[in-house]
């Protein structure tokens, strides 16, 4: 789908020209969302540029993502999408600056784009040029990642409190902690942070490339916004590293807690086996089918054997309690 955004009195005005209508000459932003070959050819013929294919957008080399061709700047960034779902995805979006116009090529409709379009339709300050729109889109993308990092940090704090929940002395835990659920949530947060880091690295490279262009491409105000965004990306990259280390720490702590729980269960069975082993030995001795066993003819033999069994079970239990093993 091809959308054209033209400047209006209140902000950007959205136009969706049909295949027969010419593109608006005053359009500052031409947005290709999941474009068809016909849309690409139409835009290429109008602007005299070559739209990169989806396969070319996925290449990771800087020379294939950030370059200048025929006076037009081609910049491809990796953007993380579906951040509110359990399976976030990374996708590529290409920004093309052709004179005063911005062309975007994308195959998803992420929330930052929808937010910026809604904002730009009500604020005329966003209609200065394609470069201003480009800076606004980058700000929206980076702000979205910042929101997600804040949410991930809050979730990690909650998971940390759940993992290290303290039980008062003398009180039993009402229910065992769901370590499997904790591990699943930690894995989801780790995947989210990994894709956010990938997106921030890509955006950092894009901003560095943009700031290296000639003064005529971007105004001083746009360059100032780029410098601010670069600082934000750098700070957020450090924060992602911190959160990634926290995920690793909580993962190791959770596995340690699982081992502790398993060891406690094994200890119970071990103690039970030790407690019941001596009575089993006594019962085995007096259960042997030998003719000459002294206690067989003794009237107190039966209670004597039972007393030995009870004593042999109680004494190890009392010893374990005294040692603090129970």
C-alpha positions as a printed NumPy array, in Angstrom:
array([[  0.   ,   0.   ,   0.   ],
       [  1.303,   3.434,  -0.945],
       [  0.418,   6.419,   1.224],
       [  1.415,  10.034,   0.617],
       [  1.574,  12.645,   3.37 ],
       [  1.292,  16.287,   2.404],
       [  1.675,  19.378,   4.614],
       [ -1.538,  20.917,   5.897],
       [ -2.582,  23.717,   8.202],
       [ -2.827,  21.424,  11.242],
       [ -0.193,  18.86 ,  10.301],
       [  0.396,  16.083,   7.829],
       [ -2.538,  15.081,   5.661],
       [ -2.71 ,  11.479,   4.492],
       [ -3.568,  10.67 ,   0.883],
       [ -3.812,   7.2  ,  -0.658],
       [ -3.568,   7.762,  -4.436],
       [ -4.943,   5.065,  -6.665],
       [ -2.925,   3.491,  -9.423],
       [ -4.248,   5.942, -12.01 ],
       [ -3.677,   9.172, -10.065],
       [ -0.283,  10.9  , -10.054],
       [  1.549,  11.233,  -6.772],
       [  1.026,  14.58 ,  -4.995],
       [  3.841,  16.927,  -5.935],
       [  3.933,  18.487,  -2.471],
       [  4.137,  15.148,  -0.662],
       [  6.874,  15.192,   1.987],
       [  6.545,  11.55 ,   3.002],
       [  5.795,   8.577,   0.767],
       [  5.15 ,   5.451,   2.831],
       [  5.301,   1.991,   1.271],
       [  3.646,  -0.542,   3.598],
       [  3.999,  -4.115,   2.317],
       [  4.443,  -2.716,  -1.207],
       [  3.491,  -4.479,  -4.387],
       [  5.877,  -4.575,  -7.391],
       [  3.608,  -2.045,  -9.088],
       [  3.939,   0.379,  -6.156],
       [  7.707,   0.057,  -6.198],
       [  7.986,   0.611,  -9.957],
       [  5.667,   3.62 ,  -9.769],
       [  7.771,   5.24 ,  -7.044],
       [ 11.035,   4.385,  -8.766],
       [  9.838,   6.029, -11.973],
       [  8.621,   9.136, -10.147],
       [ 11.707,   9.739,  -7.987],
       [ 14.333,   8.115, -10.197],
       [ 15.579,   5.81 ,  -7.438],
       [ 15.843,   2.054,  -6.986],
       [ 13.833,   0.652,  -4.083],
       [ 15.817,  -2.064,  -2.232],
       [ 14.247,  -5.508,  -2.149],
       [ 13.283,  -7.208,   1.096],
       [ 16.286,  -9.52 ,   0.806],
       [ 18.613,  -6.536,   0.384],
       [ 17.086,  -4.884,   3.437],
       [ 17.948,  -7.96 ,   5.535],
       [ 21.661,  -7.832,   4.73 ],
       [ 23.766,  -6.843,   7.722],
       [ 26.727,  -5.188,   5.982],
       [ 26.847,  -1.443,   6.53 ],
       [ 27.618,  -0.865,   2.841],
       [ 24.302,  -2.486,   1.927],
       [ 22.285,  -0.73 ,   4.614],
       [ 23.738,   2.77 ,   4.727],
       [ 24.772,   4.348,   1.451],
       [ 24.236,   7.242,  -0.932],
       [ 23.134,   6.706,  -4.512],
       [ 22.411,   9.477,  -6.989],
       [ 22.079,  12.101,  -4.271],
       [ 19.59 ,  10.008,  -2.298],
       [ 20.39 ,   8.61 ,   1.163],
       [ 19.406,   4.986,   1.789],
       [ 19.302,   3.985,   5.473],
       [ 17.995,   0.639,   6.724],
       [ 17.434,  -0.024,  10.429],
       [ 16.418,  -3.126,  12.344],
       [ 13.341,  -2.403,  14.443],
       [ 11.842,  -4.729,  17.054],
       [  8.071,  -5.199,  16.746],
       [  5.28 ,  -7.047,  18.589],
       [  6.762,  -5.885,  21.873],
       [  3.508,  -6.517,  23.756],
       [  3.436, -10.18 ,  22.739],
       [  5.365, -13.175,  24.061],
       [  7.267, -13.458,  20.771],
       [  8.79 , -10.115,  19.725],
       [ 10.158,  -9.986,  16.191],
       [ 12.861,  -8.01 ,  14.428],
       [ 12.152,  -6.443,  11.062],
       [ 13.911,  -4.056,   8.722],
       [ 12.664,  -0.609,   7.704],
       [ 14.358,   1.447,   5.   ],
       [ 14.381,   5.238,   5.054],
       [ 15.207,   7.007,   1.784],
       [ 15.788,  10.762,   1.691],
       [ 15.364,  12.163,  -1.809],
       [ 15.751,  15.912,  -1.64 ],
       [ 12.981,  17.279,   0.612],
       [ 11.071,  13.995,   0.51 ],
       [ 11.217,  10.948,   2.751],
       [ 10.386,   7.477,   1.47 ],
       [  9.881,   4.594,   3.907],
       [  9.752,   0.949,   2.89 ],
       [  8.39 ,  -1.457,   5.489],
       [  6.588,  -4.779,   5.69 ],
       [  5.066,  -4.321,   9.145],
       [  3.031,  -1.578,  10.801],
       [  4.737,  -1.081,  14.184],
       [  3.236,   0.996,  16.955],
       [  5.84 ,   3.846,  16.689],
       [  4.746,   4.559,  13.109],
       [  1.069,   4.646,  14.058],
       [  1.807,   6.916,  17.005],
       [  3.885,   9.299,  14.919],
       [  1.25 ,   9.49 ,  12.173],
       [ -1.43 ,  10.28 ,  14.75 ],
       [  0.812,  12.957,  16.293],
       [  1.918,  14.445,  12.967],
       [ -1.664,  14.866,  11.779],
       [ -2.233,  17.319,  14.662],
       [  1.085,  19.197,  14.807],
       [  2.222,  21.382,  11.942],
       [  5.793,  21.508,  13.273],
       [  6.337,  17.985,  11.929],
       [  5.685,  19.106,   8.333],
       [  8.874,  21.047,   7.701],
       [ 10.598,  18.538,   5.43 ],
       [ 11.28 ,  14.882,   4.9  ],
       [ 14.331,  15.153,   7.185],
       [ 12.152,  16.482,  10.033],
       [  9.705,  13.609,   9.534],
       [ 12.647,  11.194,   9.48 ],
       [ 13.901,  12.556,  12.826],
       [ 10.397,  12.301,  14.285],
       [ 10.052,   8.667,  13.245],
       [ 13.408,   7.805,  14.825],
       [ 12.364,   9.533,  18.047],
       [  9.12 ,   7.558,  18.105],
       [ 10.964,   4.257,  17.574],
       [ 13.557,   4.985,  20.263],
       [ 10.9  ,   6.169,  22.734],
       [  9.027,   2.916,  22.185],
       [ 12.142,   0.886,  22.964],
       [ 12.675,   2.997,  26.1  ],
       [  9.122,   2.203,  27.259],
       [  9.736,  -1.49 ,  26.72 ],
       [ 13.012,  -1.408,  28.657],
       [ 11.255,   0.28 ,  31.578],
       [  8.608,  -2.44 ,  31.545],
       [ 11.234,  -5.184,  31.332],
       [ 13.134,  -3.661,  34.27 ],
       [  9.964,  -3.578,  36.364],
       [  9.169,  -7.203,  35.507],
       [ 12.687,  -8.282,  36.435],
       [ 12.324,  -6.55 ,  39.815],
       [  9.086,  -8.46 ,  40.408],
       [ 10.69 , -11.741,  39.4  ],
       [ 13.652, -11.043,  41.668],
       [ 11.311, -10.479,  44.613],
       [  9.488, -13.714,  43.769],
       [ 12.7  , -15.733,  43.534],
       [ 14.204, -14.412,  46.76 ],
       [ 10.941, -14.197,  48.717],
       [ 11.732, -14.502,  52.425],
       [  9.779, -16.782,  54.739],
       [  9.696, -15.775,  58.385],
       [ 11.36 , -18.233,  60.791],
       [  8.944, -20.797,  62.143],
       [  6.52 , -20.374,  59.264],
       [  6.099, -22.737,  56.378],
       [  5.751, -21.507,  52.832],
       [  2.102, -21.774,  51.853],
       [  2.826, -22.967,  48.327],
       [  5.925, -23.778,  46.367],
       [  7.144, -21.177,  43.93 ],
       [  6.479, -21.722,  40.241],
       [ 10.092, -21.889,  39.101],
       [  9.079, -23.136,  35.665],
       [  6.915, -20.068,  35.135],
       [  9.738, -17.851,  36.392],
       [ 12.165, -19.445,  33.929],
       [  9.702, -18.938,  31.068],
       [  9.258, -15.257,  31.914],
       [ 13.004, -14.765,  32.276],
       [ 13.484, -16.349,  28.864],
       [ 10.897, -14.036,  27.321],
       [ 12.532, -10.975,  28.876],
       [ 15.943, -12.168,  27.733],
       [ 14.694, -12.548,  24.169],
       [ 13.087,  -9.102,  24.305],
       [ 16.301,  -7.509,  25.574],
       [ 18.346,  -9.297,  22.919],
       [ 16.177,  -7.973,  20.098],
       [ 16.107,  -4.491,  21.686],
       [ 19.907,  -4.495,  21.795],
       [ 20.033,  -5.491,  18.124],
       [ 17.668,  -2.644,  17.237],
       [ 19.651,  -0.097,  19.279],
       [ 22.91 ,  -1.103,  17.614],
       [ 21.304,  -0.718,  14.196],
       [ 19.816,   2.668,  15.084],
       [ 23.148,   3.843,  16.489],
       [ 24.891,   3.016,  13.218],
       [ 22.15 ,   4.76 ,  11.261],
       [ 22.407,   7.929,  13.366],
       [ 26.191,   7.98 ,  13.032],
       [ 25.861,   7.693,   9.247],
       [ 23.247,  10.454,   9.105],
       [ 25.403,  12.856,  11.123],
       [ 28.31 ,  12.35 ,   8.723],
       [ 26.346,  13.684,   5.744],
       [ 26.821,  17.138,   4.294],
       [ 25.31 ,  20.187,   5.952],
       [ 22.855,  20.701,   3.097],
       [ 21.063,  17.411,   3.775],
       [ 20.048,  18.1  ,   7.371],
       [ 19.431,  21.406,   9.09 ],
       [ 21.142,  22.342,  12.327],
       [ 17.964,  21.622,  14.274],
       [ 17.714,  18.111,  12.806],
       [ 21.387,  17.461,  13.536],
       [ 20.82 ,  18.566,  17.13 ],
       [ 17.985,  16.052,  17.415],
       [ 20.254,  13.36 ,  15.958],
       [ 22.919,  14.083,  18.589],
       [ 20.329,  13.846,  21.349],
       [ 19.019,  10.564,  19.928],
       [ 22.574,   9.191,  19.703],
       [ 23.087,   9.933,  23.402],
       [ 19.776,   8.254,  24.199],
       [ 20.731,   5.179,  22.177],
       [ 24.098,   4.956,  23.935],
       [ 22.512,   5.274,  27.391],
       [ 19.827,   2.727,  26.544],
       [ 22.453,   0.301,  25.209],
       [ 24.228,   0.471,  28.571],
       [ 20.907,  -0.088,  30.331],
       [ 20.159,  -3.101,  28.125],
       [ 23.538,  -4.559,  29.081],
       [ 22.697,  -4.065,  32.749],
       [ 19.289,  -5.719,  32.323],
       [ 20.876,  -8.561,  30.356],
       [ 23.308,  -9.207,  33.212],
       [ 20.386,  -9.13 ,  35.636],
       [ 18.516, -11.704,  33.555],
       [ 21.589, -13.948,  33.624],
       [ 21.926, -13.523,  37.397],
       [ 18.238, -14.29 ,  38.007],
       [ 18.446, -17.289,  35.699],
       [ 21.371, -18.722,  37.646],
       [ 19.637, -17.884,  40.943],
       [ 16.464, -19.654,  39.822],
       [ 18.382, -22.763,  38.823],
       [ 20.148, -22.612,  42.193],
       [ 16.805, -22.41 ,  43.994],
       [ 15.557, -25.383,  41.985],
       [ 18.614, -27.36 ,  43.113],
       [ 17.975, -26.344,  46.726],
       [ 14.356, -27.496,  46.5  ],
       [ 15.43 , -30.789,  44.958],
       [ 18.118, -31.287,  47.597],
       [ 15.541, -30.66 ,  50.339],
       [ 13.282, -33.348,  48.867],
       [ 16.166, -35.779,  48.523],
       [ 17.204, -35.037,  52.127],
       [ 13.735, -35.973,  53.355],
       [ 13.892, -39.312,  51.57 ],
       [ 17.436, -39.906,  52.789],
       [ 16.473, -39.223,  56.403],
       [ 13.412, -41.446,  56.066],
       [ 15.567, -44.226,  54.668],
       [ 18.067, -43.908,  57.545],
       [ 15.303, -43.782,  60.174],
       [ 13.515, -46.871,  58.89 ],
       [ 16.62 , -48.909,  58.065],
       [ 17.385, -50.125,  61.655],
       [ 13.761, -51.235,  62.314],
       [ 13.817, -53.05 ,  58.995],
       [ 17.031, -54.789,  60.036],
       [ 15.507, -55.881,  63.375],
       [ 12.369, -57.122,  61.651],
       [ 14.469, -58.989,  59.091],
       [ 16.478, -60.724,  61.811],
       [ 13.418, -61.921,  63.686],
       [ 11.675, -62.844,  60.474],
       [ 14.281, -65.443,  59.527],
       [ 13.05 , -69.046,  59.472],
       [ 15.656, -70.596,  61.782],
       [ 14.573, -73.145,  64.37 ],
       [ 16.88 , -71.963,  67.151],
       [ 16.303, -68.255,  67.845],
       [ 16.555, -67.544,  71.617],
       [ 13.713, -65.047,  71.749],
       [ 11.22 , -67.388,  70.037],
       [ 10.435, -69.149,  73.3  ],
       [ 10.569, -65.947,  75.382],
       [  7.202, -64.561,  76.474],
       [  8.429, -60.964,  76.214],
       [ 10.169, -61.547,  72.878],
       [  7.504, -59.898,  70.756],
       [  7.283, -56.614,  72.714],
       [ 11.057, -56.709,  73.08 ],
       [ 11.49 , -56.82 ,  69.276],
       [  8.922, -54.026,  68.796],
       [ 10.728, -51.899,  71.378],
       [ 14.022, -52.41 ,  69.578],
       [ 12.413, -51.307,  66.304],
       [ 10.951, -48.154,  67.846],
       [ 14.185, -47.313,  69.645],
       [ 16.282, -47.857,  66.516],
       [ 14.001, -45.453,  64.612],
       [ 13.718, -42.752,  67.309],
       [ 17.427, -42.549,  68.164],
       [ 18.601, -41.592,  64.599],
       [ 15.755, -39.062,  64.348],
       [ 16.751, -37.427,  67.648],
       [ 20.397, -37.381,  66.511],
       [ 19.492, -35.604,  63.256],
       [ 17.396, -33.046,  65.14 ],
       [ 20.246, -32.355,  67.545],
       [ 22.656, -31.81 ,  64.669],
       [ 20.211, -29.415,  62.982],
       [ 19.857, -31.534,  59.857],
       [ 16.05 , -31.477,  60.093]])
